[in-house]
Amino acid sequence: MTLSAQSILDFPVPQATHVVTARDAILYALSVGYGTNALAEKALSYVYERDLVTAPTLANIVAHPGPWMQQTGVDWARLVHSEHRLTIHRPVPLDVPLISRSRVLSVVDRGVEKGMFVSFERLIATVDGDEPIATIVQTNACRGDGGCGSAGSAPEPLPKVPDGEPDFEFNVDIPGNAALIYRLNGDLNPLHVDPQAAGKSGFDRPILHGLCSFGHAGYAIVAAIDPGMATGLSAIAARFSAPIFPGETITLQIWRNGAEIHFRGLVASRSAIILDNGVARLS
């Protein structure tokens, strides 16, 4: 296939179906920080099948269409997830057939050898009744491509975090085996576990899944604002501005204005901002 902006924009992203079980929901919650305080009643409800509550960011792993961009002709080894936006219409239901329908929104070309950004939208709904569950807009940075032109309409830029000191700070310790556990949710990209694959992608060691750090951010926002974990999220978005490695600590800085949240994630040990332009809305 000849690589062009229009060929990517027109690519038929496959539909996917998924029935989420209690085990799926618990595994996901454990992989993004829930259960750290397992004896807290509200926190326990995310990781215990009795009266199970699904994590707000669980939709990110539901009915994923798989590595479809491999088929478009991009340099797959150098592709990374660069930005993610999740709008939650209702909690992910358990034992209900779900379907996702996706379409490419835009290709933004930065020029030959400078790469390009590809954004696509994924709508998740119930198979019977077509009730909306979540809307996801994902942007991938194709670092080994570029020069193919631009097409479509790119998402509006995410806002910068406010000036001044944050209202909350919350430290999240990422376990050394975080990527090994998170990949069991379905993302088996060897970039996150295989040193040789990471080297081919330009990293000196495997990096954590962006959506793992994103899920930890969703957990941390609620835990920082409401330690009882009774608060939910109706939307969350962020830019993956630098890689994070398993075993590091994320300091999440949070600015709150009522139900509206701005945030960013830092790794203080190497002065790196790993999540930026973060926005969320409490439900």
Stockholm file with secondary structure:
# STOCKHOLM 1.0

chainA/1-283         MTLSAQSILDFPVPQATHVVTARDAILYALSVGYGTNALAEKALSYVYERDLVTAPTLANIVAHPGPWMQQTGVDWARLVHSEHRLTIHRPVPLDVPLISRSRVLSVVDRGVEKGMFVSFERLIATVDGDEPIATIVQTNACRGDGGCGSAGSAPEPLPKVPDGEPDFEFNVDIPGNAALIYRLNGDLNPLHVDPQAAGKSGFDRPILHGLCSFGHAGYAIVAAIDPGMATGLSAIAARFSAPIFPGETITLQIWRNGAEIHFRGLVASRSAIILDNGVARLS
#=GR chainA/1-283 SS CCCCHHHHHTCCCCCEEEECCHHHHHHHHHHTTTTTTTTSHHHHTTTSSTTCCCCGGGGGGTTCCCSGGGGGTCCGGGEEEEEEEEEESSCCCSSSEEEEEEEEEEEEECCTTTCEEEEEEEEEEETTTCCEEEEEEEEEEETTCCCSCCEECCCCCCCCCCSSCCSEEEEEECCTTHHHHHGGGSCCCGGGTCHHHHHHTTCSSCCCCHHHHHHHHHHHHHHHHCTTCCCCEEEEEEEECSCCCTTCEEEEEEEEETTEEEEEEEEGGGTEEEEEEEEEEEC
#=GC SS_cons         CCCCHHHHHTCCCCCEEEECCHHHHHHHHHHTTTTTTTTSHHHHTTTSSTTCCCCGGGGGGTTCCCSGGGGGTCCGGGEEEEEEEEEESSCCCSSSEEEEEEEEEEEEECCTTTCEEEEEEEEEEETTTCCEEEEEEEEEEETTCCCSCCEECCCCCCCCCCSSCCSEEEEEECCTTHHHHHGGGSCCCGGGTCHHHHHHTTCSSCCCCHHHHHHHHHHHHHHHHCTTCCCCEEEEEEEECSCCCTTCEEEEEEEEETTEEEEEEEEGGGTEEEEEEEEEEEC
//
